[in-house]
Amino acid sequence: MELAEPVRTPLPSSRETARTEEDGMLREDGVREVLARLQRGERIKAIARDLGVARNTVKRWQRLGGWRPRPSGPRPSQIDPYRPFVERRGPEVNWNGRVLHRELQTVGFAGTYQQVQRAIQPLRVDRAWATVATVRFETTPGQQAQVDFGQTRLWIGDRLEVIHIFVFTLGYSRRLWASAYPHERLSALLDGHERAFQHFGGVPLECLYDNPRTLVLGRREGRVLWHPVWEDFARRYGFTPRACQPYRAQTKGKVESGVKYVKRNALAGRRFASWDALNAWLQEWTVTVADQRVHGTTHERPIERFARETLTPLGSRSPYHYERVRLRRVPADALVAIAAARYSVPVEYVGTTVHVQESSRHYEIFHGGVCIARHAKSPRHAVVVDRAHYRGLLRAGGPAPTPRPPQWDPGYGDLGEVMVRDLALYAAVAEPGGAS
């Protein structure tokens, strides 16, 4: 029986031992080995190569004459006298290193930008909570609603469409209204608000928004510059629009949660025959599902809590009249281009200029003050045709009709009787003297 040869494990070299030991032992053993080899007269270059360190490191250990632990704690820095200034000024400039470096130079700091960055890095981390922490803000009945759009993709018929979901959430009761649109333009916002007001039977004192570009034109001296049509709409319904602070969208968390709830509960895995069917389902869902659930924060059903809302009644207000008028020239195919889609008008208006009036859900096309066509809004690149507009040009299936023959050809017999003569008469006329 043969015995297996014992496996010989090679002893680790000094370099491998140094790399597998703790950091303190590594430095101490390394220094001892360096000093021992230097005493034997070995060259610095050979020692550095064998140990995998720089020659300057070997020279430093030779100069120190023995291992010394690195002193603990931060090392002195040029920025130390200016740390109080950095701690006070940093939050005011959002811990911008370039700004702090420039301002420190004006008060005598001669260090580099990198020193400033190293000084503010731990301060940034320590104060990171300030950018995410919020205080839950509960509103009194009838005080506030939060409004936002969400976006998802759904099958409408045989097309996969991008759906923009308008969600209007009452802050106190958490009762919500949702409707779907093909875009987030001003007309959709106006229509969504009016439908929400009608659904709830009243208007809150204020509505909160996340600075949508459709409504917020900018800011000046701390004031929000609202779209003039939107300001007029808010005055008509008697509510105050408010915008979140920039980059603080979490302050309208009620509607953010509402948008996710609609997408995950009402629309997950659904398909609809048309936009009207989609909005009909959303209206049914808000009443039968969203209003009846027990809310996770209030622990009440929104419909029950809604009884304590104190909204301003709508009264006898008529719907807000918003129209966007455009001029279009009717091309040869009688299809007028509007918002990247095409809509038909009667063919007799080819070559004329028409006025297009846009409402929240329709386009109305006028010529000479008369409405010649009205179409529901369709997605981009759609072609919407009313066959009645092409009466006389379009025909039903089947063979083409026989064209009508010319009726007024002067050479055709029906215009007069054609005389029939004997050819001998023409021969007699052709002979000399025959003309007489």
Residue pairs with C-beta under 8 A, 6 or more apart in sequence:
12 20
14 29
14 33
14 50
14 51
15 50
15 51
15 52
17 29
18 26
18 29
18 30
18 51
19 26
21 29
24 69
27 67
27 69
28 67
30 51
30 53
30 61
30 67
31 61
31 64
31 66
31 67
32 67
33 51
34 47
34 51
34 58
34 61
34 62
35 61
35 62
35 65
35 66
37 47
38 44
38 47
38 58
38 62
44 55
44 58
44 59
44 62
45 55
47 58
48 54
48 55
48 57
48 58
51 58
61 67
77 111
77 115
77 119
78 109
78 110
78 111
78 115
79 86
79 104
79 109
79 111
79 115
79 116
79 119
82 104
82 107
82 109
83 119
85 104
85 107
86 100
86 104
86 116
86 119
86 120
86 123
87 123
89 100
89 103
90 100
90 120
90 123
91 127
91 130
93 99
93 100
95 120
95 123
95 124
95 127
97 113
97 116
97 117
97 120
98 113
100 116
100 120
101 109
101 112
101 113
101 116
104 111
104 116
132 250
134 250
134 251
134 253
137 251
138 171
138 172
139 171
139 172
140 172
141 172
141 173
141 308
141 309
141 310
142 172
142 202
142 204
142 205
142 309
142 310
142 311
142 312
143 171
143 172
143 204
143 205
143 206
144 170
144 171
144 172
144 204
144 205
144 206
144 207
144 208
145 168
145 169
145 170
145 171
145 196
145 204
145 206
145 207
145 208
146 168
146 169
146 171
146 207
146 208
146 252
146 254
146 255
146 258
147 166
147 167
147 168
147 169
147 189
147 192
147 193
147 207
147 208
147 209
147 255
148 167
148 209
148 210
148 252
148 255
148 256
148 258
148 259
149 164
149 165
149 166
149 167
149 184
149 212
149 259
150 164
150 165
150 167
150 259
150 260
150 262
150 263
151 162
151 163
151 164
151 165
152 162
152 163
152 165
152 263
152 267
153 160
153 161
153 162
153 163
154 160
154 161
154 163
154 267
154 270
154 271
154 272
154 278
155 161
155 271
155 272
156 163
156 272
156 273
156 274
156 275
156 278
157 272
157 273
157 274
159 379
161 182
161 379
162 182
163 180
163 181
163 182
163 267
163 278
164 180
164 181
164 182
164 183
164 184
164 188
165 178
165 179
165 180
165 259
165 262
165 263
165 267
166 178
166 179
166 180
166 181
166 188
166 189
166 192
167 176
167 177
167 178
167 255
167 258
167 259
167 262
168 176
168 177
168 178
168 192
168 193
168 196
168 255
169 175
169 176
169 254
169 255
169 258
170 176
170 200
170 204
170 302
170 306
170 309
171 204
171 254
172 305
172 308
172 309
173 298
173 302
173 303
173 305
173 306
173 308
173 309
174 254
174 258
174 295
174 297
174 298
174 302
174 305
175 200
175 290
175 291
175 302
175 303
175 305
175 306
175 309
176 255
176 258
176 261
176 262
176 286
176 290
176 302
177 192
177 195
177 196
177 199
177 200
177 286
178 258
178 262
178 266
178 282
178 285
178 286
178 290
179 191
179 192
179 195
179 279
179 282
179 283
180 275
180 278
180 279
180 282
181 188
181 191
181 192
182 275
182 377
182 379
182 380
184 212
184 214
185 214
186 214
186 215
186 227
186 229
186 230
186 322
187 322
187 324
187 358
187 359
187 360
188 360
189 212
189 214
189 215
189 230
190 229
190 233
190 320
190 322
190 360
191 360
191 361
193 207
193 233
193 237
194 319
194 320
194 360
197 203
197 237
197 314
198 314
199 283
199 286
200 306
200 309
200 311
201 311
201 313
201 314
202 309
202 311
202 312
202 313
202 314
203 237
203 238
203 239
203 311
203 312
203 314
204 239
204 311
204 312
205 239
205 240
205 312
206 239
206 240
206 241
206 242
207 234
207 239
207 240
207 241
207 242
208 242
208 243
208 244
208 251
208 252
208 255
209 215
209 216
209 241
209 242
209 243
209 244
209 252
210 243
210 244
210 249
210 252
211 243
211 244
211 246
214 227
215 226
215 227
215 230
215 241
215 243
216 224
216 225
216 226
216 227
216 243
217 225
217 226
217 227
218 225
219 225
224 241
224 242
224 243
226 234
226 241
229 322
230 241
231 241
233 320
233 322
234 240
234 241
236 317
236 320
237 317
237 320
238 312
239 312
244 251
244 252
245 251
249 256
250 256
261 290
262 282
262 290
265 285
265 289
265 290
266 281
266 282
266 285
266 289
266 290
270 281
272 278
272 281
290 302
291 301
291 302
291 303
291 306
292 301
292 303
293 301
293 302
294 300
294 301
295 301
295 302
295 305
298 305
322 359
322 360
323 357
323 358
323 359
324 357
324 358
325 355
325 356
325 357
325 358
326 338
326 355
326 356
326 358
327 353
327 354
327 355
327 356
328 336
328 337
328 338
328 353
328 354
328 356
328 365
329 351
329 352
329 353
329 354
330 336
330 345
330 349
330 350
330 351
330 352
330 353
330 354
331 350
332 350
332 351
334 344
334 345
334 346
334 347
334 349
334 350
334 389
334 390
335 342
335 343
335 344
335 345
335 383
335 385
336 342
336 343
336 344
336 345
336 354
336 356
336 365
336 373
338 356
338 358
338 363
339 377
339 380
340 380
340 381
341 378
341 379
341 380
341 381
341 382
341 383
341 384
342 382
342 383
342 384
343 363
343 365
343 373
343 375
343 378
343 384
344 373
344 375
344 384
344 385
344 386
344 389
344 390
345 354
345 365
345 367
345 372
345 373
345 389
346 372
346 373
346 388
346 389
347 389
347 390
347 392
347 393
349 367
349 372
352 367
353 367
354 365
354 366
354 367
354 372
355 365
355 366
355 367
356 363
356 364
356 365
356 366
357 363
357 364
357 365
357 366
361 376
361 377
362 374
362 375
362 376
362 377
363 374
363 375
363 377
364 371
364 373
364 374
365 371
365 372
365 373
365 374
365 375
366 372
373 386
373 389
375 384
375 386
376 384
378 384
387 394
395 401
406 412
408 415
409 415
428 434
429 435
